């Protein structure tokens, strides 16, 4: 098995090679917001789409920070909710690049809520994994530098990103065999 962020891949263009990789922590970004009564769903808890939007925004910021330029969302690999959130909570999403391909970046997002009526402790409410692609001014994919883990937790996240990448490839191949009809 080949490591996900190998630096031996050929560049996409004749552009000069990218500098050496960056540590995972370089891309770390945080975005917070207060949940208002207008953010509630019909059951009184916060709308899940709000958390998905927050994850996409902070994921984009991490991708841009890592790639030194614009990036676009390619996919949401998964989004898992662990607990509801409520009006008055302060929700914070933290994202970082956990793995890289030639032009793509696997972004992990952790979402916590600081309860308005609680002890002030943060509670994990969601987790997401997204893939962003670095693009140039014309919207064409451009190479990104590798990312390097530094701590045991970052090494685990880096390996998990590689597993998700392998899973996406296997899923794509398996679905190609099924020959799903093209959506209209």
N, C-alpha and C positions, 0 to 999 in steps of 0.2 A: 504494500500500500504506500502511495506517495503522500508526503505531508501536504497539507492544504496550501500553506503559504511558502512554497519553494521559490527561491529567487532564480532558478535556472530556466524559467519559462521565457520564451522569446517575446520581446515587446510587440505590441500590436502595430506600432508605426515605427518610423525612423527616429522617433523622439529620443533624446538622451536617456540613459538608464536612470531610474529613480534612485534617490539616496537610500541608505540603509533603512531598515525598518524602524518602527517606533514602538515604544512600550504601550501596552493596553491603556494604561492610566492616562496617556496623553489625550485620548479621544473622549474621556469621561465628561459628560454633560448632565446637568440637572435642570428640570423644568417643573415648577409648582403652580398650582392654582387652587383657589377656594371653590368649593362646591356650593352653589346657590340653589334656592328652592326651584328655580326655573330649570335646573339641570336634572330634576327627578323624573323617573319614569312613572307609569301609572300605578306602580306598587309602592312608591315612596322612596325607593333607593335611587342612587345615581345611575344615569344611563351608561351602559357599557360602551357605547360608541364614543363617549367622551374620553374614556380611558384609551381606546384604540387611537383616537386622534392625538392625544397627548403622547402616546408611545411613538407614533409616526413622526411627530414634530421633534421630540428629543432625539429619536434615532437619526433623523436627518441632520441635526446639529452635530452629533458624534461623527457621522459619516463625512460631513463637510470638514470638520476639524482634522480628521485623520487624512483625508485625501487632498487637502489644500485647494478645494474647489467644489463646484456644484456636484450634487448626486441626486439620483431619483430612486424612489421606492420601486423595487422589482417584485418583492413578494412579502407577505406576512406568513412566515413559516408556521407559527402557532401563537395563540393568545389564550392564556389560562387565567381564570378568575378564581381567587381563593376565598374572598370575603366581600360582602357588599360595602358600599360607601354611602354616606348620607350628606344631606345639606348641612353646611357648617364645617365639614371636614376639610382639612388642607391636604391635598393629594400631591405627592411628589414622585416624579418619574426620573430615574437615573439610567443613562444609556452609555454603552461603550462598545467599541469594535472588539469582537471576540475572535474573529478569524477573517482571513482575506483570500481571495482568489486573484486572478489576473486583473480584473476590473471591478470585482464585486467585494462587498464587505458584509460579513455577518454581524449583526448588531443585537446585543442582548439588552433588554429593558426590564428593570425591576420597578414596580409601582407600590408605594406605601401610602397609608393614610394616617394623619395625625388627627385623632378624634377630638371634636370640639367639646365633648362632654366627658372625656376620659382623663387619664393621668398625664397626657402629653406624650406618651410612648407611641412610637410608630408601629403600625400593623401592616404586614405585607398583604396587599389585596389583589395583585395581578403580576403576571410575568409575560413578556412577549419576546419573540425572536423574529427579526425582520432582515431582509436582504436589500441592500442598496447598491446601485451601480454608479460609479463615478463617470461623469460625462463632461465633454468639452463644450465650448460655446455653441457648437453646431448640434449638440445633443448626441454625439457619437461616443460610445464607451471609450474610456481612457484608462491606462494602467494605474494601479495603486501600489503603494509600498506595502511590504508585509507588516504584520503586527506581531509583537513579541510579548508573551506573558512573563511576569516577574515573580509572582507569588504562587503558592500552591493552589489557591482558589482560582487565580487567573489561568494556570495550567489546566485545571479541570474544565473551566469554561472554554478554553481554546480547543481542547479535545472534544468537548460536546459540540462545538461549532463544526468541527470536522465530521463528526458522526451525522449531524443534521444535513450537511452538504452531501455526504455519501447517500443518505436516505433519499434526498430530493432527486439525485441522479437515478437511483434504483426505481423510485416511484415513476419518474418520467419514462424510463425504459419500459416498465411494466404496463403503464397506461398506453404507450405507443403500440404494444402488442394487441391491446383490446380494440384499437382503432375506433375510438370514441368519435361520434359525429361532431362536426364543427358547430359551435353555437351560432345562432343567427344574430 
